[in-house]
Amino acid sequence: MIVPARFNGPPDSGNGGYTCGLVAAELGVSGAEVTLRAPPPLETEMTVERDGDSVRVSSGDTLVAEGRPAEVDVGEPPAPVTPDEAAEVVAAGRERWFAGHPFPTCFVCGPDRDDGMDIFPVAHGDRFVATWTPSEAGITWPALDCPTSAPVMNPDKDPPIVLARLAAAIDDEPEIGEPHVLVSWELGREGRKRDSACVLYDAGGRPLARSRALWIELRQE
């Protein structure tokens, strides 16, 4: 397994959602939970080992990720938002998302990327919304990753947070070239842990996929 350099999150490591998607693909199931144990290296051959229904991914002696099949329960999700409404929200608030972005070259949500996914979550009441028009297949997991950071991150006063675990279930893949909406919200906090969820909707408001994420606040020295 290799994470191409294009799919970075932080500058020197793989985007968490993209990496989790690669691990989930090894499981061959529609719903999976992937725990990241170390930053995924870029352009590096990683070893995949099966252990029953689970897999372990390692780079040399370093355990990078563990994955297993899972049911993904996000509770009662917020109501869907139309692509036009979401686009207005994002247009009005995207600069707020850009300000203080800890990883501005992230493939999914980085404002400094001109070849990324252009997913910029913006507050809309008690939830966050983002627009997404897929340009290629195989990147639904990263689309379900970065939006979950927005409800549990305050770049003005909080330390950066990193993805520790992502569980996702994809019922239907999004259609390439068609507008979609991602809605994310906070589930809870405990110490340095942040829990959140996300649902991917098509233009008609039909849920296609959902995710639940655990983010960890980095320790300050």
N, C-alpha and C positions, 0 to 999 in steps of 0.2 A: 504494500500500500504506500502511495506517495501523495503528498499534498503539494500540488504545483505552486510555485512562488506567487502566481497571480491571485491565489485564494488566501491571502494573508488576512489576519485580523490585526493584532499588534504587528509592527514592522517586520519582526524576525520570527514569527510563528504563524501557524495556520489559523484561519478563522475557525472558531469553535464549532459553529453550526455546520460548516462544510465538512470538517473533520468528523463530527458526529454522524453526518449523513453517510460518509464513507464506511464507518463502522457499522451503521445500520444496514447498509447494502450487503455487508458480509453475512449478516444474520438472515437476510432474505425474508423479512416479515414486514407487515404494514405498520406495526407499532413497536417502538423500541425505546429503551432508556440507555443513554451513554454517559459515563462518568469520565471526565478528563482528569488524569492524575499528574500530568506534566504538560508544559506548552508543546503543542505538536510542531515538530521541525518541518521546515520547508525543503522541497527537492531532496528528500532523504528517504531511502527505502526502509520501510518499517515492517516488522514481522507480525503476522496475524496467527494467533494460536486459538484453536477451538477447545472449549472445556464444557462438554455437554451442549446445552442450548446457548451458552454464552461465548464471547470471544474476548481475547486480550490482545492489545496492540502495543508493541514495544519497539523502541529505537535503541539498539544495542542492549545494555543492561537496564535501561530506563523504561518503566511501564508508562505508557502515554495515555492509554484509554482502555476502558472496559465497557462492553455492551451486552445487553440481554433483552429478550423480548419483554414487552410490557404493555399493559393497558394504560391509556393516558386519559386521566380524568381531570378536567379543568373546571368542574362545577358548571354553574349556569353562566354562559358567556354573555357579554353585553350584546345589545342589538347590533346588527350590521349597519354599515354606513355606505352610502352610494359612492362610486368612484368620483363623481363630480363634487360631492360634499367633502370627501376626504381630500381631494386636490385643493380645494379652497382653504381648508384648514392647514394643510402642509405649506401652501404658498405663503400664508400669513405668518407662520411660525417657524419656518425652516431655519432662519438665521439663528434663532434661539437654540436649535439643535446643534448647529455648527459651532456656536460659541463654547469654548472650553472642551471640545471633543477630545477625549484622551487618545484616540487612535484614528487620526484624520485620514489615513490611507487604507482603512479597512475596506475590503472588497465589497462588503454589503452596504455599510452605512457611512463610509468615509467621504466627507465633502471634498477631499483633494483627489478623488479618483474620477477620471473621465471614462473609465472602462468598467465601472462597478455596477452594482444593482440599483443604485439610487433609491434606497429605502431610508427615508428620513422620518422617524416617528415624532409626532407633535401632539401635545396635550389637547384633548377635546372633552371637556367636562372631567369626569372621573376616570377616563380611559385615554389611551393614546391611539392615534390612527396614522397609517402610512399607506401610500399608494405603491403599486408594483405592477409593471407590465413585463412579464418574463420574456427574455430574449433567447433563452436556450433551455434545454431540458437538464434535469439532474441537480437543480439548485434550490429545491423547495426547503430542505433542512436549514440552510443558512438564512432563508427568508423568514423562517420561524424562530430564529435565534436573536438577532440584534434588536428587533422590536421589543423583546421582553426586558431588555436592559433599561429602556426609557422610563417605565413607571417606578423603577427602584433606584434611579441614579439622579443625583443633584450635583452637576459639575461645579456649581458655584461654591459648595462647601464640603462635599463628600470626597473621600479618596476614590481613585479609579476602582471599578469592579471588573472582575473577570468571570467568564462562564466556568462553572464547575460541573454542572450536570444538565443535560437536555433530554427530555423525553418528548417524542413526537409521534403522531399517528397521521398518516396521509391516506385519506379515503379516496380522493380523486386528485390526480395531478392537475395543476393549473394549465390553462391553454396558452401556448406561446403567442405573443402578440396581442393578447387581450388584457384589458385593465382589471386589476384585482385590488382588494383592500385588506390590510392587516390591522386587526384591532387587538391591543394588548392592555393588560391591567395588572396591578399588584395583588398578590395573594397574602403576603405577610413578611415580617422581619423578625429576626432573632439574632442579637449580637451583630456579627459581621455578615450574617447570611441574609440573602434577599430572595424571596420566592415570587415568581410572576408567571403569567400565562399569555397565550396568544392564539387567535383564530384567524385563519386565512379564508376570505370570502371571495366568491366570484362576483361579477358585476350585478348579478341578480339577487345577491344576498344569500347565496347557498354556501354553507360551510364546506370547505374542501379538506382542510387539515387543521390540526391543533397542536399546541406544544405547552409544556410546563418546564420552567427553567429554575435552576438554582445558581445564583450569582454570589460571589464572595468578594467582600471589600478587602482590597490589598492593605496589608499592615503598613503603617507609617513608621519610618525610622526616626 
